[in-house]
Amino acid sequence: MKMIRSFNAATQSLMARLYTQMPTRSNRQRGASALEYIVLAAVIVIAVAAGAALLGGDTISDVFTKIQTALTSA
């Protein structure tokens, strides 16, 4: 739970900083840089991993085992 609060605080801090810098950055920059895409992809990966950890359920290997069984039985 402490990790989620820490992640939430970091996300809020990042969003506040981006919100305050957005008007000046948009005047100087036309497109997203590769670094921004990497940060966005990292946030998505972390969110998916956190969601999977919170929801529990099947592990990744169990999912692939089920797919393999379904393909071989078909």
N, C-alpha and C positions, 0 to 999 in steps of 0.2 A: 504494500500500500504506500510505503514511503517513496518507492521508486516512481509510482504513478504521480504522486504529488510533486515530486521533483521534476518529472517530465512535463507536467502541466505548467508548472511555474516557468520552466525554460521556454516552453512554447509561447506562453503569454508574453514573456519578455521579448522574445524574437518578433512576435506579431506587433507589439507596441513600437519596437524600434523600426520595423519595416513601414508601419503606418505613418510614423512621423517623418521618415525620410522619403516616402514615395513621391511627393510632388517635385522635389529637387532631383531625385534620381531619374524620373521619367523625362525630364527636360534634357538630360545629358546622355541618356541611353535609349536605344531603340528596341533592342531585343534582349532576350535572356541569354546569359553566358552559360558556358558549360558547367561552371561551378554551381550556379543556381539550379540547374537540372540535377546535378549530383545530390545537392542538399534535399531537393524535393523527393528524389528517389529514395534517399536514406530515411526520410520522414515516413514515407509510405511503407517501406520495409519494416521499420520499427513499429508502426501502427498495426500492421498485419501480424507481426510476431507477438505483440502484446495482446491483440485480440485472440489469437490462437492459444496463447498461454492462459488467458482468463477463461476462455470457453472450455478449455480442456479437450475432451473428445479424443478422436483418433490421432495417433502420431503420424508423421509423414510416411514412415515406412509401412504402417498399417494401411494407409490409403493406397500406396503403390502396390502392396500385396493384394488388396481387393481388386484393383484394376487388372493386375496380372491374372488373377484367378478368373475374372470375368472374361478376359480375352482368350484364355486357354480353353474355357468351357464352351465358348461360342462356336 
